[in-house]
Amino acid sequence: MALLEVEKLDAFYGVSQILHGIDLTFAPGEQVALIGRNGMGKTTLLRSLMGLMPLCRGSLRFHGHDIRNAAPETIARSGMALVPEGRGIFGSLSVTENLVMAARPGNHGRQSWTLPKIFELFPRLHERRNNGGHQLSGGEQQMLTIGRALMTNPDMIMIDEATEGLAPLVAQSIWQTLAIVRSEGIATIVVDKDFRSLAKVADRMVILSKGCVVFDGKPAALAAQPDVLERHLGV
């Protein structure tokens, strides 16, 4: 059974329609790259899946249950986690406090992701564990936000702009982290502009253009269509 099913999803900001009839299916453990130029609806899609868009219509099913009208906290408890663009960490709390406040068992009581495991995944966070969130670099904040999402022991994690603004070495660490998350069987939707890095870790590539899905297939199939890449990504 599919983990997440999206059918004919429309989303609006006021009277402006942003998403137009989105149809997508995500399998358990699948890592999907969501790509496209700025303003094409990628963040809106993630926000819709997380219950953060009040104006949407269509069908959203997670674990076979209808979540279209569910509150964000209900969707989170059902096993979905979001790493938002801008990170949204609590600057007045320490690294450890940011992580511990999010900790909870996943479905069926699963507790694979614990504080020691996050610190093993991100040794830099362990070094900075007593520092406030406002004292962290951009790369450290991104590690913290991903770690906080993993502390909810999700079945699916969505990461918006995974490496935007990060130094190359830090970005490489994030890509390595995504490979580890994938190996743990967590489904992932990743938004980023680095097509080549995404193609190395993703099972599938989805391109959005003007709120519509214009490509949905394997990375190799997309790489074999340079005209599609040029038209929608300018690569």
Residue frames as a rotation matrix with the C-alpha (Angstrom) as fourth column:
MET 1
0.579 0.815 0.000 0.00
0.815 -0.579 0.000 0.00
0.000 0.000 -1.000 0.00
ALA 2
0.011 -0.532 0.847 1.21
0.428 -0.763 -0.485 3.52
0.904 0.367 0.219 -0.79
LEU 3
-0.529 -0.258 -0.809 2.40
0.847 -0.217 -0.485 5.57
-0.050 -0.941 0.333 2.16
LEU 4
-0.384 0.360 -0.850 1.09
0.037 -0.914 -0.404 8.88
-0.923 -0.187 0.338 0.79
GLU 5
-0.384 0.365 0.848 -1.44
0.919 0.243 0.311 9.40
-0.093 0.899 -0.429 -1.98
VAL 6
-0.518 0.182 -0.836 -2.15
-0.043 -0.981 -0.187 12.83
-0.854 -0.061 0.516 -3.49
GLU 7
-0.459 0.445 0.769 -5.03
0.875 0.375 0.306 13.12
-0.152 0.813 -0.562 -5.93
LYS 8
0.058 0.539 0.840 -6.24
0.736 -0.592 0.330 16.19
0.675 0.599 -0.431 -7.81
LEU 9
0.080 -0.102 -0.992 -4.78
0.919 -0.378 0.113 18.53
-0.387 -0.920 0.064 -5.21
ASP 10
0.188 0.011 0.982 -5.47
0.492 -0.866 -0.084 22.24
0.850 0.499 -0.168 -5.69
ALA 11
0.002 -0.195 -0.981 -4.13
0.967 -0.250 0.052 24.87
-0.256 -0.948 0.188 -3.28
PHE 12
0.397 0.303 0.866 -4.76
0.570 -0.821 0.027 28.59
0.720 0.483 -0.498 -3.01
TYR 13
-0.670 -0.382 -0.637 -3.38
0.709 -0.584 -0.395 31.72
-0.221 -0.717 0.661 -1.39
GLY 14
-0.463 0.626 -0.627 -6.50
-0.300 -0.777 -0.554 33.84
-0.834 -0.069 0.547 -1.22
VAL 15
0.652 0.743 -0.153 -7.97
-0.357 0.123 -0.926 33.91
-0.669 0.658 0.346 -4.73
SER 16
0.136 -0.693 -0.708 -4.67
-0.986 -0.026 -0.164 32.89
0.095 0.721 -0.686 -6.35
GLN 17
0.961 0.181 0.210 -4.46
-0.196 0.979 0.051 29.21
-0.196 -0.091 0.976 -7.26
ILE 18
0.153 -0.988 -0.002 -0.94
-0.927 -0.144 0.347 27.84
-0.343 -0.051 -0.938 -6.77
LEU 19
-0.801 -0.371 0.469 -1.34
-0.243 0.918 0.312 24.07
-0.547 0.136 -0.826 -7.24
HIS 20
-0.034 0.762 -0.646 -3.37
-0.989 -0.120 -0.089 22.62
-0.145 0.636 0.758 -10.09
GLY 21
0.789 0.563 -0.245 -4.58
-0.604 0.785 -0.140 19.02
0.114 0.259 0.959 -9.90
ILE 22
-0.258 -0.965 0.052 -1.47
-0.948 0.242 -0.206 17.43
0.186 -0.102 -0.977 -8.39
ASP 23
0.900 0.425 -0.099 -1.45
-0.406 0.899 0.166 13.60
0.159 -0.109 0.981 -8.62
LEU 24
-0.152 -0.981 -0.119 1.43
-0.736 0.193 -0.649 11.86
0.659 -0.011 -0.752 -6.82
THR 25
0.933 0.329 -0.149 2.01
-0.156 0.740 0.655 8.62
0.326 -0.587 0.741 -4.93
PHE 26
-0.011 -0.948 0.317 4.85
-0.877 -0.144 -0.458 7.95
0.480 -0.283 -0.830 -2.51
ALA 27
0.501 0.113 -0.858 5.94
0.060 0.985 0.165 4.48
0.864 -0.134 0.486 -1.41
PRO 28
0.977 -0.205 0.054 7.26
-0.055 0.003 0.998 3.59
-0.204 -0.979 -0.008 2.07
GLY 29
0.355 -0.932 0.078 10.99
0.430 0.236 0.871 4.29
-0.830 -0.276 0.484 2.25
GLU 30
0.353 -0.183 0.918 11.09
0.925 -0.079 -0.372 6.08
0.141 0.980 0.142 -1.11
GLN 31
-0.182 -0.462 -0.868 13.27
0.461 -0.820 0.340 9.17
-0.869 -0.338 0.362 -1.53
VAL 32
0.366 0.458 0.810 11.79
0.931 -0.191 -0.312 11.68
0.011 0.868 -0.496 -3.96
ALA 33
-0.727 -0.588 -0.354 13.42
0.541 -0.809 0.232 14.89
-0.423 -0.023 0.906 -5.22
LEU 34
0.476 0.874 0.095 10.95
0.820 -0.403 -0.407 17.74
-0.318 0.272 -0.908 -5.75
ILE 35
-0.540 -0.813 -0.217 12.48
0.587 -0.548 0.596 20.27
-0.604 0.194 0.773 -8.12
GLY 36
0.342 0.589 0.732 11.62
0.911 -0.398 -0.106 23.27
0.229 0.703 -0.673 -10.27
ARG 37
-0.494 -0.509 0.705 12.33
0.391 -0.854 -0.342 26.96
0.777 0.107 0.621 -10.54
ASN 38
-0.929 0.134 -0.345 11.41
0.267 -0.402 -0.876 29.37
-0.256 -0.906 0.338 -7.75
GLY 39
-0.584 0.762 -0.280 7.72
-0.639 -0.644 -0.420 30.13
-0.500 -0.066 0.863 -7.40
MET 40
-0.604 0.307 -0.736 6.50
-0.563 0.490 0.666 26.92
0.564 0.816 -0.123 -9.06
GLY 41
0.395 0.909 0.135 4.66
-0.702 0.204 0.683 25.54
0.593 -0.365 0.718 -6.01
LYS 42
-0.182 -0.525 -0.831 7.19
0.096 0.832 -0.547 23.29
0.979 -0.179 -0.101 -4.27
THR 43
-0.978 -0.183 0.104 6.90
-0.067 -0.195 -0.979 24.86
0.199 -0.964 0.178 -0.82
THR 44
-0.291 0.947 0.134 3.14
-0.955 -0.295 0.008 25.16
0.047 -0.126 0.991 -1.21
LEU 45
0.241 0.348 -0.906 2.93
-0.397 0.887 0.235 21.43
0.886 0.302 0.352 -1.92
LEU 46
-0.594 -0.517 -0.616 4.90
0.347 0.526 -0.777 20.56
0.726 -0.675 -0.133 1.22
ARG 47
-0.915 0.294 0.277 2.79
-0.401 -0.581 -0.709 22.94
-0.047 -0.759 0.649 3.30
SER 48
0.001 0.955 -0.296 -0.37
-0.915 0.120 0.385 21.39
0.403 0.270 0.874 1.87
LEU 49
0.030 -0.050 -0.998 0.78
0.014 0.999 -0.050 17.89
0.999 -0.012 0.031 2.79
MET 50
-0.793 -0.432 -0.429 1.53
0.431 0.098 -0.897 19.09
0.430 -0.896 0.109 6.33
GLY 51
0.088 0.939 -0.332 -1.89
0.976 -0.015 0.217 20.69
0.199 -0.343 -0.918 6.79
LEU 52
-0.418 -0.367 -0.831 -0.54
0.614 -0.788 0.039 24.25
-0.669 -0.494 0.555 6.74
MET 53
-0.985 0.171 0.026 -2.59
-0.085 -0.609 0.788 25.43
0.151 0.774 0.615 3.74
PRO 54
-0.584 0.807 0.087 -6.16
-0.072 0.056 -0.996 26.22
-0.809 -0.588 0.026 4.80
LEU 55
0.361 0.730 -0.581 -7.39
-0.670 -0.231 -0.706 26.61
-0.649 0.643 0.406 1.23
CYS 56
-0.757 -0.539 -0.369 -6.94
-0.642 0.510 0.572 23.35
-0.120 0.670 -0.732 -0.65
ARG 57
0.411 0.889 0.203 -9.11
-0.759 0.457 -0.463 20.71
-0.504 0.036 0.863 -2.25
GLY 58
0.050 -0.375 -0.926 -8.62
-0.705 0.644 -0.299 17.21
0.708 0.667 -0.233 -3.55
SER 59
0.946 0.273 -0.174 -7.59
-0.111 0.777 0.620 14.03
0.304 -0.567 0.765 -1.75
LEU 60
-0.126 -0.971 0.205 -4.67
-0.773 -0.033 -0.634 13.46
0.622 -0.238 -0.746 0.64
ARG 61
0.915 0.397 -0.073 -4.25
-0.278 0.751 0.599 10.02
0.292 -0.528 0.797 2.20
PHE 62
-0.170 -0.965 0.197 -1.42
-0.815 0.025 -0.578 9.09
0.554 -0.259 -0.791 4.57
HIS 63
-0.944 -0.156 0.290 -1.22
-0.284 0.831 -0.478 5.48
-0.166 -0.534 -0.829 5.78
GLY 64
-0.719 0.695 0.017 -4.58
0.558 0.562 0.610 5.05
0.414 0.448 -0.792 4.06
HIS 65
-0.037 0.700 -0.713 -6.28
0.906 -0.277 -0.319 7.76
-0.421 -0.658 -0.624 6.16
ASP 66
0.374 0.279 0.884 -7.75
0.692 -0.719 -0.066 11.00
0.617 0.637 -0.462 4.85
ILE 67
-0.157 -0.511 -0.845 -5.63
0.919 -0.389 0.064 13.91
-0.362 -0.767 0.530 6.13
ARG 68
-0.311 -0.041 0.949 -6.81
0.708 -0.676 0.203 16.76
0.634 0.735 0.240 3.90
ASN 69
0.373 0.537 0.757 -8.72
-0.105 -0.786 0.609 18.52
0.922 -0.307 -0.236 6.68
ALA 70
0.583 -0.207 -0.786 -6.52
0.766 0.464 0.445 17.32
0.273 -0.861 0.429 9.54
ALA 71
0.955 -0.295 0.032 -4.66
-0.279 -0.855 0.437 19.75
-0.102 -0.426 -0.899 11.80
PRO 72
0.343 -0.904 -0.255 -0.86
-0.598 0.000 -0.801 19.94
0.724 0.427 -0.541 11.35
GLU 73
-0.334 -0.497 0.801 -0.27
-0.940 0.240 -0.243 18.43
-0.072 -0.834 -0.547 14.80
THR 74
0.522 0.581 0.624 -2.50
-0.473 0.806 -0.355 15.48
-0.710 -0.110 0.696 13.91
ILE 75
0.912 -0.249 -0.326 -0.58
-0.233 0.338 -0.912 14.89
0.337 0.908 0.250 10.69
ALA 76
-0.025 -0.974 0.225 2.70
-0.826 -0.107 -0.554 15.13
0.564 -0.199 -0.802 12.59
ARG 77
-0.140 0.018 0.990 1.54
-0.834 0.537 -0.128 12.55
-0.534 -0.844 -0.060 15.13
SER 78
0.837 0.516 0.184 0.55
-0.327 0.740 -0.588 10.24
-0.440 0.432 0.788 12.28
GLY 79
0.423 -0.768 0.480 4.20
0.548 0.639 0.539 10.07
-0.721 0.035 0.692 11.19
MET 80
0.491 -0.254 0.833 4.98
0.745 -0.374 -0.553 13.02
0.452 0.892 0.005 8.92
ALA 81
0.294 -0.480 -0.827 7.71
0.621 -0.562 0.546 15.59
-0.727 -0.674 0.133 9.67
LEU 82
0.802 0.006 0.597 8.64
0.495 -0.566 -0.659 18.85
0.334 0.824 -0.457 7.94
VAL 83
-0.161 -0.852 -0.497 12.00
0.802 -0.406 0.438 20.61
-0.575 -0.329 0.749 7.83
PRO 84
0.760 0.648 0.045 10.84
0.549 -0.603 -0.579 24.06
-0.348 0.465 -0.814 6.71
GLU 85
0.075 -0.661 0.746 12.69
0.710 -0.490 -0.505 26.57
0.700 0.568 0.433 4.62
GLY 86
0.155 -0.065 0.986 14.19
-0.423 -0.906 0.006 29.02
0.893 -0.418 -0.168 7.09
ARG 87
-0.597 -0.569 -0.566 14.62
0.072 0.664 -0.744 26.21
0.799 -0.485 -0.355 9.66
GLY 88
0.284 0.865 0.412 12.45
-0.392 -0.288 0.874 27.64
0.875 -0.410 0.257 12.44
ILE 89
-0.190 -0.386 -0.903 14.60
0.691 0.601 -0.402 26.60
0.697 -0.700 0.153 15.37
PHE 90
0.882 0.465 -0.071 14.14
0.348 -0.543 0.765 28.14
0.318 -0.699 -0.641 18.81
GLY 91
0.203 -0.891 0.405 17.06
0.072 -0.399 -0.914 30.51
0.977 0.215 -0.017 19.30
SER 92
0.145 -0.100 0.984 16.54
-0.874 -0.478 0.080 30.89
0.463 -0.872 -0.157 23.04
LEU 93
0.881 0.167 0.442 16.77
-0.367 0.832 0.417 27.12
-0.297 -0.530 0.794 23.62
SER 94
-0.161 -0.975 0.152 19.95
-0.683 0.221 0.696 25.05
-0.712 0.008 -0.702 23.61
VAL 95
-0.478 -0.102 -0.873 20.69
-0.789 0.487 0.375 22.48
0.386 0.867 -0.313 20.95
THR 96
-0.972 0.086 -0.218 19.73
0.165 0.912 -0.376 19.69
0.166 -0.402 -0.900 23.35
GLU 97
-0.541 0.820 -0.186 16.50
0.004 -0.218 -0.976 21.44
-0.841 -0.529 0.115 24.35
ASN 98
-0.205 0.442 -0.874 15.52
-0.937 -0.347 0.044 21.95
-0.284 0.827 0.485 20.70
LEU 99
-0.631 -0.112 -0.768 15.94
-0.479 0.834 0.272 18.22
0.610 0.540 -0.580 20.12
VAL 100
-0.965 0.198 -0.173 14.40
0.262 0.662 -0.702 16.88
-0.025 -0.723 -0.691 23.31
MET 101
-0.534 0.812 -0.236 11.26
-0.444 -0.507 -0.739 19.01
-0.720 -0.289 0.631 23.01
ALA 102
-0.059 0.493 -0.868 10.41
-0.993 0.061 0.101 17.21
0.102 0.868 0.486 19.74
ALA 103
-0.872 -0.448 -0.197 11.15
-0.442 0.894 -0.075 13.68
0.209 0.022 -0.978 20.95
ARG 104
0.083 0.863 0.498 8.34
-0.849 0.323 -0.418 11.14
-0.521 -0.389 0.760 20.80
PRO 105
-0.498 -0.199 0.844 7.82
0.104 0.953 0.286 7.53
-0.861 0.230 -0.454 19.72
GLY 106
-0.751 0.236 -0.617 6.76
-0.660 -0.244 0.710 6.91
0.017 0.940 0.339 16.17
ASN 107
0.304 0.896 -0.324 4.04
-0.876 0.396 0.276 4.57
0.375 0.200 0.905 14.96
HIS 108
0.706 0.082 -0.704 3.86
0.073 0.979 0.188 1.28
0.705 -0.184 0.685 16.83
GLY 109
0.961 -0.271 -0.048 6.04
0.013 -0.131 0.991 2.79
-0.275 -0.954 -0.123 19.57
ARG 110
0.522 -0.810 0.269 9.13
0.772 0.313 -0.553 2.91
0.364 0.497 0.788 17.37
GLN 111
0.928 -0.295 -0.227 11.99
-0.109 -0.799 0.592 4.88
-0.356 -0.525 -0.773 18.99
SER 112
0.592 -0.721 0.359 14.81
0.799 0.466 -0.381 4.42
0.107 0.512 0.852 16.49
TRP 113
-0.030 -0.587 0.809 15.89
0.393 -0.751 -0.530 8.06
0.919 0.302 0.254 16.65
THR 114
0.685 0.128 -0.717 17.14
0.728 -0.110 0.676 9.14
0.008 -0.986 -0.169 20.07
LEU 115
0.927 -0.357 -0.119 19.30
-0.328 -0.921 0.212 11.99
-0.185 -0.158 -0.970 21.32
PRO 116
0.115 -0.944 0.309 22.50
-0.193 0.284 0.939 9.85
-0.974 -0.168 -0.150 21.30
LYS 117
0.078 -0.057 0.995 21.74
0.830 0.556 -0.033 8.73
-0.552 0.829 0.091 17.74
ILE 118
0.924 0.250 0.289 21.25
0.368 -0.789 -0.492 12.33
0.105 0.561 -0.821 16.55
PHE 119
0.683 -0.726 -0.077 24.55
-0.554 -0.584 0.594 13.29
-0.476 -0.363 -0.801 18.15
GLU 120
-0.044 -0.668 0.743 26.19
0.257 0.711 0.655 10.33
-0.965 0.219 0.141 16.44
LEU 121
0.421 0.297 0.857 24.73
0.890 0.043 -0.453 11.44
-0.172 0.954 -0.246 13.11
PHE 122
0.617 -0.170 0.769 25.77
0.187 -0.917 -0.353 15.07
0.764 0.362 -0.534 13.69
PRO 123
0.090 -0.657 -0.749 28.90
0.970 0.229 -0.085 15.17
0.227 -0.719 0.657 15.88
ARG 124
-0.704 -0.355 0.615 28.98
0.307 -0.933 -0.187 18.94
0.641 0.057 0.766 15.50
LEU 125
0.231 0.863 0.449 25.65
-0.290 -0.379 0.879 19.20
0.929 -0.333 0.163 17.34
HIS 126
0.657 -0.068 -0.751 27.10
0.647 0.562 0.516 17.17
0.387 -0.825 0.413 20.20
GLU 127
-0.449 -0.890 -0.083 29.98
0.845 -0.393 -0.362 19.62
0.289 -0.233 0.928 20.42
ARG 128
-0.836 0.168 0.522 27.51
-0.123 -0.985 0.120 22.51
0.535 0.036 0.844 20.47
ARG 129
-0.335 0.795 -0.506 24.84
0.647 0.585 0.490 20.80
0.685 -0.163 -0.710 22.58
ASN 130
-0.080 0.278 -0.957 24.80
0.936 -0.310 -0.168 23.50
-0.344 -0.909 -0.236 25.28
ASN 131
-0.951 -0.267 -0.158 24.83
0.185 -0.898 0.400 26.43
-0.249 0.351 0.903 22.87
GLY 132
-0.093 0.949 -0.302 21.69
-0.058 -0.308 -0.950 28.37
-0.994 -0.071 0.084 22.08
GLY 133
0.314 0.308 0.898 20.08
0.807 0.412 -0.423 28.02
-0.500 0.858 -0.119 18.70
HIS 134
0.994 0.094 -0.060 20.91
0.057 -0.889 -0.455 31.66
-0.096 0.448 -0.889 17.92
GLN 135
0.362 -0.931 -0.041 24.63
-0.612 -0.271 0.743 30.86
-0.703 -0.245 -0.668 18.35
LEU 136
0.119 -0.271 0.955 24.73
0.417 0.887 0.199 28.26
-0.901 0.375 0.219 15.58
SER 137
-0.785 -0.376 -0.492 25.94
-0.336 -0.408 0.849 28.70
-0.520 0.832 0.194 12.02
GLY 138
0.014 0.821 -0.571 23.52
-0.992 -0.062 -0.113 28.17
-0.128 0.568 0.813 9.14
GLY 139
-0.249 -0.183 -0.951 24.84
-0.498 0.866 -0.036 24.66
0.831 0.465 -0.307 8.57
GLU 140
-0.984 -0.122 -0.127 24.53
0.051 0.489 -0.871 23.78
0.169 -0.864 -0.475 12.25
GLN 141
-0.485 0.874 0.018 20.97
-0.659 -0.352 -0.664 25.11
-0.575 -0.334 0.747 12.28
GLN 142
0.084 0.503 -0.860 20.10
-0.921 0.368 0.125 22.91
0.380 0.782 0.494 9.31
MET 143
-0.645 -0.361 -0.674 21.56
-0.088 0.911 -0.404 19.88
0.759 -0.201 -0.619 11.09
LEU 144
-0.950 0.292 0.112 19.53
-0.124 -0.023 -0.992 20.78
-0.287 -0.956 0.058 14.17
THR 145
-0.195 0.939 -0.284 16.31
-0.921 -0.275 -0.277 21.15
-0.338 0.208 0.918 12.20
ILE 146
-0.010 0.128 -0.992 16.78
-0.624 0.774 0.106 17.79
0.782 0.620 0.072 10.50
GLY 147
-0.852 -0.364 -0.377 17.69
0.060 0.647 -0.760 16.20
0.521 -0.670 -0.529 13.84
ARG 148
-0.739 0.642 0.203 14.60
-0.504 -0.328 -0.799 17.69
-0.446 -0.693 0.566 15.48
ALA 149
0.105 0.801 -0.590 12.39
-0.986 0.160 0.042 16.22
0.128 0.577 0.806 12.75
LEU 150
-0.233 -0.271 -0.934 14.02
-0.304 0.933 -0.194 12.80
0.924 0.238 -0.300 13.11
MET 151
-0.969 -0.152 0.197 13.41
-0.222 0.171 -0.960 12.89
0.112 -0.974 -0.199 16.88
THR 152
-0.128 0.983 0.130 9.70
-0.929 -0.073 -0.363 12.48
-0.347 -0.167 0.923 16.09
ASN 153
-0.687 -0.237 0.687 10.56
-0.077 0.964 0.256 9.06
-0.722 0.123 -0.680 14.59
PRO 154
0.050 0.780 -0.624 8.64
-0.767 -0.369 -0.524 9.82
-0.639 0.505 0.580 11.39
ASP 155
0.233 0.096 0.968 7.61
0.483 0.852 -0.201 7.53
-0.844 0.514 0.152 8.55
MET 156
0.353 -0.131 0.926 8.10
0.874 -0.306 -0.377 10.42
0.333 0.943 0.006 6.11
ILE 157
0.060 -0.381 -0.923 10.27
0.537 -0.767 0.352 13.53
-0.842 -0.516 0.159 6.33
MET 158
0.649 0.182 0.739 9.96
0.731 -0.416 -0.540 16.51
0.209 0.891 -0.403 3.99
ILE 159
-0.020 -0.778 -0.628 12.97
0.698 -0.460 0.548 18.82
-0.716 -0.427 0.553 3.66
ASP 160
0.869 0.396 0.297 12.50
0.493 -0.625 -0.605 22.21
-0.054 0.672 -0.739 2.01
GLU 161
0.703 -0.678 0.216 15.69
-0.384 -0.617 -0.687 23.70
0.599 0.400 -0.694 0.48
ALA 162
0.898 -0.262 -0.353 17.98
0.417 0.762 0.495 21.09
0.139 -0.592 0.794 1.99
THR 163
0.089 -0.979 -0.184 21.32
0.962 0.037 0.271 22.81
-0.258 -0.201 0.945 1.27
GLU 164
0.568 0.177 0.804 20.40
0.552 -0.806 -0.212 26.39
0.611 0.564 -0.556 0.33
GLY 165
0.715 -0.295 0.634 23.06
-0.429 -0.901 0.065 28.87
0.552 -0.318 -0.770 1.45
LEU 166
0.873 -0.390 0.294 25.32
-0.077 0.484 0.872 26.20
-0.482 -0.784 0.392 2.96
ALA 167
0.045 -0.946 -0.320 29.06
-0.915 -0.168 0.367 25.87
-0.401 0.276 -0.873 2.41
PRO 168
0.160 0.031 -0.987 30.00
-0.780 0.616 -0.108 22.98
0.604 0.787 0.123 0.08
LEU 169
-0.790 -0.512 -0.337 31.42
-0.209 0.742 -0.636 20.80
0.576 -0.432 -0.694 2.87
VAL 170
-0.718 0.611 0.333 28.31
-0.412 0.012 -0.911 21.29
-0.560 -0.792 0.244 5.00
ALA 171
0.178 0.792 -0.585 26.08
-0.973 0.051 -0.227 20.58
-0.150 0.609 0.779 2.01
GLN 172
-0.278 -0.370 -0.886 27.98
-0.549 0.818 -0.170 17.34
0.788 0.440 -0.431 1.44
SER 173
-0.988 -0.069 0.141 27.25
-0.157 0.456 -0.876 16.37
-0.004 -0.887 -0.461 5.03
ILE 174
-0.238 0.971 0.036 23.54
-0.727 -0.153 -0.670 16.94
-0.644 -0.185 0.742 4.45
TRP 175
0.212 0.287 -0.934 23.58
-0.896 0.439 -0.068 14.71
0.391 0.851 0.350 1.34
GLN 176
-0.702 -0.510 -0.498 25.32
-0.247 0.829 -0.501 11.98
0.668 -0.229 -0.708 3.35
THR 177
-0.814 0.473 0.336 22.66
-0.362 0.039 -0.931 12.37
-0.454 -0.880 0.139 6.03
LEU 178
0.107 0.903 -0.416 19.91
-0.956 -0.021 -0.291 11.90
-0.272 0.429 0.861 3.45
ALA 179
-0.141 -0.234 -0.962 21.53
-0.588 0.801 -0.109 8.65
0.796 0.550 -0.250 2.34
ILE 180
-0.975 -0.215 -0.058 21.52
-0.069 0.539 -0.839 7.44
0.212 -0.814 -0.541 5.96
VAL 181
-0.458 0.880 0.122 17.87
-0.647 -0.236 -0.725 8.45
-0.609 -0.411 0.678 6.43
ARG 182
0.178 0.496 -0.850 16.99
-0.947 0.322 -0.010 6.53
0.268 0.807 0.526 3.28
SER 183
-0.522 -0.471 -0.711 18.83
-0.305 0.882 -0.360 3.44
0.796 0.029 -0.604 4.56
GLU 184
-0.952 0.213 0.219 16.69
-0.184 0.169 -0.968 3.60
-0.243 -0.962 -0.122 7.71
GLY 185
-0.661 0.716 0.227 13.54
0.744 0.584 0.324 3.14
0.100 0.383 -0.918 5.61
ILE 186
-0.147 0.594 -0.791 12.15
0.393 -0.699 -0.598 6.65
-0.908 -0.399 -0.130 6.09
ALA 187
0.252 0.308 0.917 10.37
0.965 -0.147 -0.216 8.07
0.069 0.940 -0.334 3.06
THR 188
-0.281 -0.479 -0.832 11.75
0.492 -0.816 0.304 11.47
-0.824 -0.324 0.465 2.07
ILE 189
0.658 0.338 0.673 10.69
0.742 -0.448 -0.499 14.39
0.133 0.828 -0.545 -0.10
VAL 190
-0.084 -0.814 -0.575 13.64
0.705 -0.457 0.543 16.70
-0.704 -0.360 0.612 -0.73
VAL 191
0.922 0.274 0.273 13.48
0.386 -0.695 -0.606 20.16
0.023 0.664 -0.747 -2.28
ASP 192
0.160 -0.895 -0.416 16.81
0.252 -0.370 0.894 21.55
-0.954 -0.248 0.166 -3.49
LYS 193
0.755 0.069 -0.652 18.38
-0.521 -0.542 -0.660 23.25
-0.399 0.838 -0.373 -6.49
ASP 194
-0.303 -0.952 -0.050 21.36
-0.848 0.245 0.470 20.89
-0.435 0.185 -0.881 -6.77
PHE 195
0.625 0.647 -0.436 20.04
-0.780 0.535 -0.324 18.53
0.024 0.542 0.840 -9.44
ARG 196
0.075 -0.669 -0.739 23.23
-0.499 0.617 -0.609 16.47
0.863 0.415 -0.288 -9.70
SER 197
-0.857 -0.367 0.362 23.42
-0.481 0.312 -0.820 15.75
0.188 -0.876 -0.444 -5.96
LEU 198
-0.052 0.927 0.370 19.71
-0.847 0.155 -0.509 14.98
-0.530 -0.340 0.777 -5.84
ALA 199
0.506 0.260 -0.822 20.05
-0.778 0.549 -0.306 12.55
0.372 0.794 0.480 -8.74
LYS 200
-0.473 -0.781 -0.408 22.61
-0.451 0.613 -0.649 10.56
0.757 -0.123 -0.641 -6.74
VAL 201
-0.964 0.052 0.261 20.34
-0.231 0.322 -0.918 10.02
-0.132 -0.945 -0.298 -3.72
ALA 202
-0.237 0.971 -0.025 16.78
-0.813 -0.213 -0.543 10.09
-0.532 -0.108 0.840 -5.08
ASP 203
-0.517 0.225 0.826 14.74
0.366 0.930 -0.024 7.15
-0.774 0.290 -0.563 -6.30
ARG 204
0.095 0.691 0.717 12.52
0.995 -0.065 -0.069 9.49
-0.001 0.720 -0.694 -8.28
MET 205
-0.906 -0.333 -0.261 12.49
0.318 -0.943 0.100 13.05
-0.280 0.007 0.960 -9.58
VAL 206
0.175 0.969 0.175 9.34
0.969 -0.138 -0.205 15.19
-0.174 0.206 -0.963 -9.70
ILE 207
-0.896 -0.420 0.145 9.36
0.443 -0.871 0.213 18.56
0.037 0.255 0.966 -11.47
LEU 208
0.171 0.924 -0.343 6.75
0.806 -0.332 -0.490 21.21
-0.566 -0.192 -0.801 -10.72
SER 209
-0.903 -0.341 0.262 6.09
0.430 -0.741 0.517 24.02
0.018 0.579 0.815 -13.16
LYS 210
-0.708 0.640 0.297 3.40
-0.536 -0.762 0.363 26.64
0.459 0.098 0.883 -12.50
GLY 211
-0.315 0.570 0.759 1.81
-0.869 0.148 -0.472 24.38
-0.382 -0.808 0.449 -9.91
CYS 212
0.787 0.564 -0.250 1.60
-0.616 0.698 -0.365 21.31
-0.031 0.441 0.897 -12.16
VAL 213
0.181 -0.703 0.688 3.60
-0.098 0.683 0.724 18.07
-0.979 -0.198 0.055 -12.32
VAL 214
0.643 -0.002 -0.766 5.47
-0.746 -0.228 -0.626 18.12
-0.173 0.974 -0.148 -15.63
PHE 215
-0.044 -0.623 -0.781 7.84
-0.516 0.683 -0.516 15.20
0.855 0.381 -0.351 -14.98
ASP 216
0.424 0.125 0.897 7.70
-0.855 0.383 0.351 12.20
-0.300 -0.915 0.269 -12.65
GLY 217
0.902 -0.143 -0.407 10.30
-0.102 0.846 -0.524 9.50
0.419 0.514 0.748 -13.19
LYS 218
0.659 -0.716 -0.229 13.72
0.712 0.497 0.495 8.05
-0.241 -0.490 0.838 -12.48
PRO 219
0.424 -0.583 -0.693 16.79
-0.153 -0.800 0.580 10.32
-0.893 -0.139 -0.429 -12.32
ALA 220
-0.587 -0.691 0.423 18.32
0.274 0.322 0.906 8.52
-0.762 0.647 0.000 -15.31
ALA 221
0.000 0.679 0.734 15.19
0.993 0.086 -0.080 9.15
-0.118 0.729 -0.674 -17.37
LEU 222
0.867 0.304 -0.394 15.34
0.307 -0.950 -0.056 12.86
-0.392 -0.072 -0.917 -16.55
ALA 223
0.050 -0.942 -0.331 19.07
-0.152 -0.335 0.930 13.09
-0.987 0.004 -0.160 -17.28
ALA 224
-0.567 -0.229 0.791 18.35
0.631 0.496 0.596 11.59
-0.529 0.837 -0.137 -20.69
GLN 225
0.341 0.731 0.592 16.01
0.922 -0.384 -0.056 14.50
0.186 0.564 -0.804 -21.51
PRO 226
-0.614 -0.700 -0.364 18.23
0.757 -0.653 -0.023 17.61
-0.222 -0.290 0.931 -21.56
ASP 227
-0.621 0.450 0.642 15.45
0.190 -0.708 0.680 19.61
0.761 0.544 0.354 -23.17
VAL 228
0.495 0.812 -0.308 13.23
0.473 0.045 0.880 19.01
0.728 -0.582 -0.362 -20.12
LEU 229
0.109 -0.565 -0.818 16.06
0.972 -0.112 0.207 20.00
-0.208 -0.818 0.537 -17.79
GLU 230
-0.839 -0.486 0.243 16.73
0.536 -0.815 0.219 23.18
0.092 0.314 0.945 -19.73
ARG 231
-0.300 0.809 0.505 13.06
0.208 -0.461 0.863 24.14
0.931 0.364 -0.031 -19.99
HIS 232
0.663 0.743 -0.094 12.18
0.191 -0.045 0.981 23.67
0.724 -0.668 -0.172 -16.32
LEU 233
0.717 -0.446 -0.536 15.47
0.628 0.082 0.774 23.97
-0.301 -0.891 0.339 -14.45
GLY 234
0.914 -0.405 -0.034 17.77
-0.367 -0.786 -0.497 25.91
0.175 0.466 -0.867 -16.72
VAL 235
0.501 -0.741 0.447 20.52
-0.145 0.437 0.888 23.33
-0.853 -0.510 0.111 -16.15
